[in-house]
Amino acid sequence: MPKLAVYFSQSWRPRDVDLNVHTWKEFSSMCELLVDEPEDTSLEPPYYINRIEELLRRADLFLAVLTFRPRDTGPRCSPYMLFEIRLAERLDLPRLVLYERKTGFRPPQHPRLWECYVPFERAERESLMDDSAWEKTILPRVRAWTGWCALHRLPAGYEQSTAAALLVDDQVYTEAVDAVRPVLETHYDHILICNPAAQDSGAAIRNLREAGLVAAFNLASPLYAAAHMAGIPSIRLMRGEAGAQLPWLVRFGPGGYEEDIVHWTSPDDLPAQVEPRVRAMFRLSLAKRDGKDFAYLTSKRYRDFLVFISHNLKPPDDLLVRRICDLLRKQNVAAFEYNDRNRAGIEWRPAMDESLRKTTHFVALVSPTYDQSPTCTEEIEAVLVRGAAVEILPFKVLGRQTPHPRLTGLHNEPLRSEDPEVNAEEVVKNVVERLDSAVQGK
């Protein structure tokens, strides 16, 4: 059965994950989740506003949970989330915005029936708001809004346009237009021209309506203003070096248009910058439902942590390490280990050094011969130097009786089972408990 598509703007901070999940439970039965998901979650994704605008055009509803972030200046929240809320307002999507009072967010003074802005408060170290406030105050307003949506919105089909438009409203940019057009032609079947010098306003607006993407060269022109107000995904280009003052319509601040302007001084600069933004229009993540929505939301819980597994186990005993890594990945925990077979290569050193610098939790599988491994000794010393920045969890394996001499002040948990699966589960249980404790402390 078709479900309403909801673009969910949410914080990725680990402390906010439970709040996101708690909120989404009210929507999952009738809605599917739309998010701007990076293709490679291990990398910082590029920030292409036209991609977000395209996702919002696919959405039936908009949901945001805006949480507090301490800042000396500017909004006390994620500026990127604040910008997404303003984009949804520009499109006039039916929207529910839950916002923490401390953010300083200000909703419209006279919201309409499809606009719901609800403040909430949380204790300093808590992930969720007070149960009583949720049940008695917040939830009734949320359900009143979802009730309106159920009565007045149907899941809308969305077919991505095969046309792109060039806003040709200034002859100064003729060479730039000529440089961008071949890039658009590679991905779109039809290239439409919006040119006030050769068209009346009706023809230009009709072309804008048919376009799935526009390339705008003059951000102060009435033609761009028309595309902007219609919420058409746009690649915004500006002649000159970055840092120059932007036209009024695209001034927003951190997280806004300023962070995705294509600046150029020569038309030759343009294809390399425009091409990835055009490709991003066709690499949108699929809507998530039937459990995949919750899997995505909970995947952010441990994103700030890295578990380093130090060992010198060889086959078949290294099955324990593989099972630990598998179980951690199922919990969406990033883990690093380098086995002795790989240490003979030349590529292991940079990867190990970088992981030791980034690790937050260090699991030492202390075998009877662990102390004799120069690499394991180096790993131990590297994390001890970092002090409280790394939590060390030593486990005695393969019948080891005594703690590692450098870890005598810590509890050295013995793994007594002969089944590596059981031992791996014990290790991961301990690690996840420590990660959850760290999340609550953030």
Sequence and secondary structure as in RCSB ss.txt:
>XXXX:A:sequence
MPKLAVYFSQSWRPRDVDLNVHTWKEFSSMCELLVDEPEDTSLEPPYYINRIEELLRRADLFLAVLTFRPRDTGP
RCSPYMLFEIRLAERLDLPRLVLYERKTGFRPPQHPRLWECYVPFERAERESLMDDSAWEKTILPRVRAWTGWCA
LHRLPAGYEQSTAAALLVDDQVYTEAVDAVRPVLETHYDHILICNPAAQDSGAAIRNLREAGLVAAFNLASPLYA
AAHMAGIPSIRLMRGEAGAQLPWLVRFGPGGYEEDIVHWTSPDDLPAQVEPRVRAMFRLSLAKRDGKDFAYLTSK
RYRDFLVFISHNLKPPDDLLVRRICDLLRKQNVAAFEYNDRNRAGIEWRPAMDESLRKTTHFVALVSPTYDQSPT
CTEEIEAVLVRGAAVEILPFKVLGRQTPHPRLTGLHNEPLRSEDPEVNAEEVVKNVVERLDSAVQGK
>XXXX:A:secstr
   EEEEEEE   GGGHHHHHHHHTTTTTTEEEE    SSTTS     HHHHHHHHHH SEEEEEE     SSS 
SS HHHHHHHHHHHHHT  EEEEEEGGG     SS  TTEEEEEE   TT SS  HHHIIIIIHHHHHHHHHHHH
HH         SEEEEE   GGGHHHHHHHHHHHHHH SEEEEE TTTS HHHHHHHHHH SEEEES TTSHHHH
HHHHHT  EEEEEES TTS   GGG   TTSGGGG EEESSGGGHHHHHHHHHHHTT     B TTHHHHHHHTT
TTTT EEEEE    TTTTHHHHHHHHHHHHTT EEE   TTGGGSSSHHHHHHHHHHH SEEEEEE TTGGG HH
HHHHHHHHHHTGGGSEEEEEE TT  S  GGGTTS  EE   S HHHHHHHHHHHHHHHHHHHHHH 
